[in-house]
Amino acid sequence: MRYLPSEIAAASVYLANLMLKRQPWDGTLQHYSTYCPQDISQCVQTLGALHQAISSNNQLQAIKEKYAHARFQSVSRIPSVPNLAQLVGY
């Protein structure tokens, strides 16, 4: 399945907000992106599955270690969202 670049961008923001335990979507994001959560739910699930797959891949250990440093705000240590399909399934 293919997604528009704008859908990937919107889904990335949605997923990042979930991962950081923030409100994933609000009226401002919907207004400026023109997407409602239902429009991007499949893309969010795809990106979430990709994040989980990469997180569990031991061949990427050097990348994980690099981005675990404070210099990069330890982004590789942010866990995947459990039960993502239930959270974005409408």
PyMOL CGO cylinders between C-alpha atoms (Angstrom):
from pymol import cmd
from pymol.cgo import CYLINDER

trace = [
    CYLINDER, 0.00, 0.00, 0.00, 1.30, 3.44, -0.86, 0.3, 1, 1, 1, 1, 1, 1,
    CYLINDER, 1.30, 3.44, -0.86, 0.79, 6.65, 1.04, 0.3, 1, 1, 1, 1, 1, 1,
    CYLINDER, 0.79, 6.65, 1.04, 1.06, 10.26, 0.01, 0.3, 1, 1, 1, 1, 1, 1,
    CYLINDER, 1.06, 10.26, 0.01, 4.02, 12.15, 1.48, 0.3, 1, 1, 1, 1, 1, 1,
    CYLINDER, 4.02, 12.15, 1.48, 1.58, 14.36, 3.38, 0.3, 1, 1, 1, 1, 1, 1,
    CYLINDER, 1.58, 14.36, 3.38, -0.10, 11.26, 4.87, 0.3, 1, 1, 1, 1, 1, 1,
    CYLINDER, -0.10, 11.26, 4.87, 3.27, 9.91, 6.00, 0.3, 1, 1, 1, 1, 1, 1,
    CYLINDER, 3.27, 9.91, 6.00, 4.13, 13.25, 7.57, 0.3, 1, 1, 1, 1, 1, 1,
    CYLINDER, 4.13, 13.25, 7.57, 0.79, 13.47, 9.38, 0.3, 1, 1, 1, 1, 1, 1,
    CYLINDER, 0.79, 13.47, 9.38, 0.98, 9.85, 10.53, 0.3, 1, 1, 1, 1, 1, 1,
    CYLINDER, 0.98, 9.85, 10.53, 4.53, 10.42, 11.77, 0.3, 1, 1, 1, 1, 1, 1,
    CYLINDER, 4.53, 10.42, 11.77, 3.39, 13.34, 13.92, 0.3, 1, 1, 1, 1, 1, 1,
    CYLINDER, 3.39, 13.34, 13.92, 0.48, 11.29, 15.24, 0.3, 1, 1, 1, 1, 1, 1,
    CYLINDER, 0.48, 11.29, 15.24, 2.71, 8.32, 16.09, 0.3, 1, 1, 1, 1, 1, 1,
    CYLINDER, 2.71, 8.32, 16.09, 5.42, 10.51, 17.66, 0.3, 1, 1, 1, 1, 1, 1,
    CYLINDER, 5.42, 10.51, 17.66, 2.84, 12.16, 19.89, 0.3, 1, 1, 1, 1, 1, 1,
    CYLINDER, 2.84, 12.16, 19.89, 1.56, 8.74, 20.98, 0.3, 1, 1, 1, 1, 1, 1,
    CYLINDER, 1.56, 8.74, 20.98, 5.09, 7.55, 21.70, 0.3, 1, 1, 1, 1, 1, 1,
    CYLINDER, 5.09, 7.55, 21.70, 5.75, 10.66, 23.80, 0.3, 1, 1, 1, 1, 1, 1,
    CYLINDER, 5.75, 10.66, 23.80, 2.44, 10.15, 25.64, 0.3, 1, 1, 1, 1, 1, 1,
    CYLINDER, 2.44, 10.15, 25.64, 0.97, 13.38, 24.30, 0.3, 1, 1, 1, 1, 1, 1,
    CYLINDER, 0.97, 13.38, 24.30, -2.43, 14.03, 22.80, 0.3, 1, 1, 1, 1, 1, 1,
    CYLINDER, -2.43, 14.03, 22.80, -1.90, 12.48, 19.36, 0.3, 1, 1, 1, 1, 1, 1,
    CYLINDER, -1.90, 12.48, 19.36, -4.11, 14.79, 17.31, 0.3, 1, 1, 1, 1, 1, 1,
    CYLINDER, -4.11, 14.79, 17.31, -6.02, 18.01, 17.81, 0.3, 1, 1, 1, 1, 1, 1,
    CYLINDER, -6.02, 18.01, 17.81, -8.03, 20.54, 15.86, 0.3, 1, 1, 1, 1, 1, 1,
    CYLINDER, -8.03, 20.54, 15.86, -4.99, 22.57, 14.86, 0.3, 1, 1, 1, 1, 1, 1,
    CYLINDER, -4.99, 22.57, 14.86, -3.21, 19.55, 13.36, 0.3, 1, 1, 1, 1, 1, 1,
    CYLINDER, -3.21, 19.55, 13.36, -6.39, 18.51, 11.60, 0.3, 1, 1, 1, 1, 1, 1,
    CYLINDER, -6.39, 18.51, 11.60, -6.93, 22.01, 10.23, 0.3, 1, 1, 1, 1, 1, 1,
    CYLINDER, -6.93, 22.01, 10.23, -3.42, 22.45, 8.81, 0.3, 1, 1, 1, 1, 1, 1,
    CYLINDER, -3.42, 22.45, 8.81, -2.92, 18.88, 7.59, 0.3, 1, 1, 1, 1, 1, 1,
    CYLINDER, -2.92, 18.88, 7.59, -6.52, 18.46, 6.40, 0.3, 1, 1, 1, 1, 1, 1,
    CYLINDER, -6.52, 18.46, 6.40, -6.44, 14.90, 7.78, 0.3, 1, 1, 1, 1, 1, 1,
    CYLINDER, -6.44, 14.90, 7.78, -8.58, 13.52, 10.56, 0.3, 1, 1, 1, 1, 1, 1,
    CYLINDER, -8.58, 13.52, 10.56, -7.26, 10.55, 12.56, 0.3, 1, 1, 1, 1, 1, 1,
    CYLINDER, -7.26, 10.55, 12.56, -9.39, 8.09, 10.58, 0.3, 1, 1, 1, 1, 1, 1,
    CYLINDER, -9.39, 8.09, 10.58, -7.71, 9.23, 7.36, 0.3, 1, 1, 1, 1, 1, 1,
    CYLINDER, -7.71, 9.23, 7.36, -4.23, 8.34, 8.57, 0.3, 1, 1, 1, 1, 1, 1,
    CYLINDER, -4.23, 8.34, 8.57, -4.92, 5.39, 10.88, 0.3, 1, 1, 1, 1, 1, 1,
    CYLINDER, -4.92, 5.39, 10.88, -3.63, 2.76, 8.40, 0.3, 1, 1, 1, 1, 1, 1,
    CYLINDER, -3.63, 2.76, 8.40, -0.45, 4.73, 7.80, 0.3, 1, 1, 1, 1, 1, 1,
    CYLINDER, -0.45, 4.73, 7.80, 0.06, 5.18, 11.57, 0.3, 1, 1, 1, 1, 1, 1,
    CYLINDER, 0.06, 5.18, 11.57, -0.25, 1.41, 12.04, 0.3, 1, 1, 1, 1, 1, 1,
    CYLINDER, -0.25, 1.41, 12.04, 2.20, 0.75, 9.20, 0.3, 1, 1, 1, 1, 1, 1,
    CYLINDER, 2.20, 0.75, 9.20, 4.75, 3.20, 10.64, 0.3, 1, 1, 1, 1, 1, 1,
    CYLINDER, 4.75, 3.20, 10.64, 4.27, 1.71, 14.12, 0.3, 1, 1, 1, 1, 1, 1,
    CYLINDER, 4.27, 1.71, 14.12, 4.89, -1.79, 12.81, 0.3, 1, 1, 1, 1, 1, 1,
    CYLINDER, 4.89, -1.79, 12.81, 8.01, -0.55, 11.02, 0.3, 1, 1, 1, 1, 1, 1,
    CYLINDER, 8.01, -0.55, 11.02, 9.27, 1.09, 14.22, 0.3, 1, 1, 1, 1, 1, 1,
    CYLINDER, 9.27, 1.09, 14.22, 8.75, -2.14, 16.17, 0.3, 1, 1, 1, 1, 1, 1,
    CYLINDER, 8.75, -2.14, 16.17, 10.53, -4.18, 13.50, 0.3, 1, 1, 1, 1, 1, 1,
    CYLINDER, 10.53, -4.18, 13.50, 13.50, -1.84, 13.46, 0.3, 1, 1, 1, 1, 1, 1,
    CYLINDER, 13.50, -1.84, 13.46, 13.61, -1.69, 17.28, 0.3, 1, 1, 1, 1, 1, 1,
    CYLINDER, 13.61, -1.69, 17.28, 13.90, -5.45, 17.51, 0.3, 1, 1, 1, 1, 1, 1,
    CYLINDER, 13.90, -5.45, 17.51, 16.53, -5.75, 14.75, 0.3, 1, 1, 1, 1, 1, 1,
    CYLINDER, 16.53, -5.75, 14.75, 19.91, -6.56, 16.32, 0.3, 1, 1, 1, 1, 1, 1,
    CYLINDER, 19.91, -6.56, 16.32, 21.77, -5.72, 13.11, 0.3, 1, 1, 1, 1, 1, 1,
    CYLINDER, 21.77, -5.72, 13.11, 21.09, -2.03, 13.75, 0.3, 1, 1, 1, 1, 1, 1,
    CYLINDER, 21.09, -2.03, 13.75, 22.81, -1.94, 17.15, 0.3, 1, 1, 1, 1, 1, 1,
    CYLINDER, 22.81, -1.94, 17.15, 25.34, 0.76, 16.19, 0.3, 1, 1, 1, 1, 1, 1,
    CYLINDER, 25.34, 0.76, 16.19, 22.56, 3.09, 15.06, 0.3, 1, 1, 1, 1, 1, 1,
    CYLINDER, 22.56, 3.09, 15.06, 20.60, 2.44, 18.25, 0.3, 1, 1, 1, 1, 1, 1,
    CYLINDER, 20.60, 2.44, 18.25, 23.66, 3.18, 20.37, 0.3, 1, 1, 1, 1, 1, 1,
    CYLINDER, 23.66, 3.18, 20.37, 24.43, 6.38, 18.47, 0.3, 1, 1, 1, 1, 1, 1,
    CYLINDER, 24.43, 6.38, 18.47, 20.92, 7.76, 18.91, 0.3, 1, 1, 1, 1, 1, 1,
    CYLINDER, 20.92, 7.76, 18.91, 20.77, 6.70, 22.57, 0.3, 1, 1, 1, 1, 1, 1,
    CYLINDER, 20.77, 6.70, 22.57, 23.15, 9.55, 23.47, 0.3, 1, 1, 1, 1, 1, 1,
    CYLINDER, 23.15, 9.55, 23.47, 21.90, 12.75, 25.08, 0.3, 1, 1, 1, 1, 1, 1,
    CYLINDER, 21.90, 12.75, 25.08, 23.25, 14.64, 22.06, 0.3, 1, 1, 1, 1, 1, 1,
    CYLINDER, 23.25, 14.64, 22.06, 20.39, 13.09, 20.09, 0.3, 1, 1, 1, 1, 1, 1,
    CYLINDER, 20.39, 13.09, 20.09, 17.93, 13.35, 22.99, 0.3, 1, 1, 1, 1, 1, 1,
    CYLINDER, 17.93, 13.35, 22.99, 18.06, 9.55, 23.42, 0.3, 1, 1, 1, 1, 1, 1,
    CYLINDER, 18.06, 9.55, 23.42, 15.45, 9.03, 20.72, 0.3, 1, 1, 1, 1, 1, 1,
    CYLINDER, 15.45, 9.03, 20.72, 16.39, 5.38, 20.18, 0.3, 1, 1, 1, 1, 1, 1,
    CYLINDER, 16.39, 5.38, 20.18, 15.30, 4.63, 23.74, 0.3, 1, 1, 1, 1, 1, 1,
    CYLINDER, 15.30, 4.63, 23.74, 11.73, 5.76, 23.20, 0.3, 1, 1, 1, 1, 1, 1,
    CYLINDER, 11.73, 5.76, 23.20, 9.66, 2.57, 23.24, 0.3, 1, 1, 1, 1, 1, 1,
    CYLINDER, 9.66, 2.57, 23.24, 7.15, 1.54, 20.62, 0.3, 1, 1, 1, 1, 1, 1,
    CYLINDER, 7.15, 1.54, 20.62, 3.48, 2.02, 21.36, 0.3, 1, 1, 1, 1, 1, 1,
    CYLINDER, 3.48, 2.02, 21.36, 1.92, -1.21, 22.65, 0.3, 1, 1, 1, 1, 1, 1,
    CYLINDER, 1.92, -1.21, 22.65, -1.50, -2.14, 21.26, 0.3, 1, 1, 1, 1, 1, 1,
    CYLINDER, -1.50, -2.14, 21.26, -1.21, 0.47, 18.53, 0.3, 1, 1, 1, 1, 1, 1,
    CYLINDER, -1.21, 0.47, 18.53, -3.99, -1.05, 16.45, 0.3, 1, 1, 1, 1, 1, 1,
    CYLINDER, -3.99, -1.05, 16.45, -6.43, -0.59, 19.33, 0.3, 1, 1, 1, 1, 1, 1,
    CYLINDER, -6.43, -0.59, 19.33, -5.37, 3.01, 19.88, 0.3, 1, 1, 1, 1, 1, 1,
    CYLINDER, -5.37, 3.01, 19.88, -5.77, 4.11, 16.27, 0.3, 1, 1, 1, 1, 1, 1,
    CYLINDER, -5.77, 4.11, 16.27, -8.50, 1.72, 15.19, 0.3, 1, 1, 1, 1, 1, 1,
    CYLINDER, -8.50, 1.72, 15.19, -11.74, 3.59, 14.68, 0.3, 1, 1, 1, 1, 1, 1,
]
cmd.load_cgo(trace, "trace")
